[in-house]
Amino acid sequence: MGKWHAAADWLRRRAENILAFMLLAMFIAFILQIVFRYALNLAVGWTNELSVVLWIWIVLFGSAFVIREVDEIRFDLFWASAGSRTRRVMQILTSIALVVFFGISFPAVVEYVSFMKVESTAYMKIRFDYLYSIYVVFAAAMIVRYLWLGIQAIRGGEAEEPDRASTEPLE
């Protein structure tokens, strides 16, 4: 298992590198848009389009490959007040629901993204099937992630402990 964990850690760090590069590219496009508009008095649309495309990819790629389960935002009122066994049951039910919903929608998502090859973005002419293909990857990653989390919870793996710092009263 040590080799698998090392390989997974290495892949996660590379995904973080890709995410950081996309964020840098989005920032550069944003700065270029300001320079073109206010310094050169030229209206350009490709910088805005690139920023939007990168934002979509940053959110979905990051959710699929970088964000860990402990980083997810939850309604901690119920999670933090529940015991370990109840958290496991909640994890199992959540996993089942998400795998079922993503699984049911997956064929339609793939079909729709494939269909979108007929459209492209206004300025950069990026085909929409390429643009939205990241959602197919995201949906597949969510199915795999929640299958894994559900199996771990069923096997008796300890559900994630709540962040007590956010639930304790201030002094």
N, C-alpha and C positions, 0 to 999 in steps of 0.2 A: 504494500500500500504506500510505502514511502516514496517510491518512484512516481506513482500516480499523483500523489499530493504535490510533489516537486514539479511535475509537468503541468499540473493544473495551476499552480502558483505562477509558473513562468508564463503560461498562456494568459492568465489574468493580468499580469504586469504588461504584457504586450497589448492587450485590449485597452488598458489604461493609457498606454503610449499613443495608440490610435485615437482614443477619445481626446487626449490632450492636443494632438495635432489638429483634429477637427475644430476644437475650441479656438486654437490659435488661428486657423484659417478663417473662422467666423469673425474673430476680432479684427484681423487684417482687412477683411471685406468691409466691416463696419467702419474702420478708420478711413479706408479708401472712399467709401460713400460720403463721409464728411468732407474729405479733401476735395473730391470732385464737385460736390454740391456747393460748398461754401468758399473754398479757395479758388477753384477754377471756374465756378459758375456754370458747371455742366451737369445736367440731370442724366444719371445713368441708372438703369434698372437692374443690371446683372448683379450688382453688389447686394442689393436687397434680396433678390432671388436666391443668390448663393447663401446668404445668411439664413433664410427660411429653410432651404434644403438642408443645410448643415444642422440647424436646430432640430429638425425632424430626426435626422440620423443620430445626433448626439443623444437625444432623449431615448430613442428606441434601442440603439446599440448599447448605450450605457446601462439601460435596464436589463437587457439580455445578457450582457457579459461582464459588467463591472460592479454594479450594485449588488451588495450582499444582502441576505435576508435580514440581518440585524440593522441594515441601513434603511429598510423599507419603512414608510410612514404608516402607523397603525392608530386605531382608536384605542389607546392604551387604558382607558377607563375599565374596560372589560378584561383585557389581557392581563393587566397588572394586578387586578383584584382576584384573578382566578388562581387556583392551585396548579401544581404541575400536571396532574392527571387531566384536569379540565382544559388546560392549555394544549395538551396532546390531542384531546378530542376536538377542540376548535381547529387545530392544525389539520387533522384528518378531514374534517368536514370542509374546511376551506380548500384543501388540496383537491378533494373530490369535485367540488363545485367548479373550481378553476380549470381542472383538466377536462371536465365534461364540456364546459362552455367554450373553452378554446378549441377543444377537439371537434365539437359540432360545427363551429364556425370556420375551422381550418380549410376544408375543401372549397368553400365559397370564397374565402379570402384569397387563396391561391388562384382560383379562376378569375376573380375580379382584377387582381394585380396583373395577371397575364393579359387580360382584356385591355388594360390601360396602355398597352404598347401603341395604341392608335393616337394617343395624345402626348404632347410634350410641353415643357415649360416655355413661357413666352420669350425670354431673352436668351437663355443658354441652350435651349432646345434639348434638354435632358428628357428622355422618354419617361413617362410616368411609371411604367412597369419597373424601370431601374430605380427610380426615385422611391417608390413605395415597396420595393422588394425587401427592405429592412423590416417592414412589418411582418412579413412571412417568417423571417428569421427570429424576430422577437416572439411571435406566437409559438413557434416551435420550441424556443428556449424556455418559455413559460410552462409549456406542457412538460418538458423534461424536468425543469426545476421543481414543479409541484408534484410530479410523480415521485421524484426522489424524496422530497420533504414528507409526503404522505406515507411512503414506505418506511422511512426512518421513524415516523411517529407511530405507525402500526407495530413496528418491531420493538417499540418501547424506548426509542431514543428520547432523551430529555428535550422537551420543547424549550425554545429560547426563553431565557429569563428576562423579565421586563426591566426596563431602565428605571431603577428605583429613585434616581436623582430627580426625575421629572414628576414623580408621584408623591415625594415627601414634602411636607409643608415647609415653607420658608421660616427661618428663625429670625 
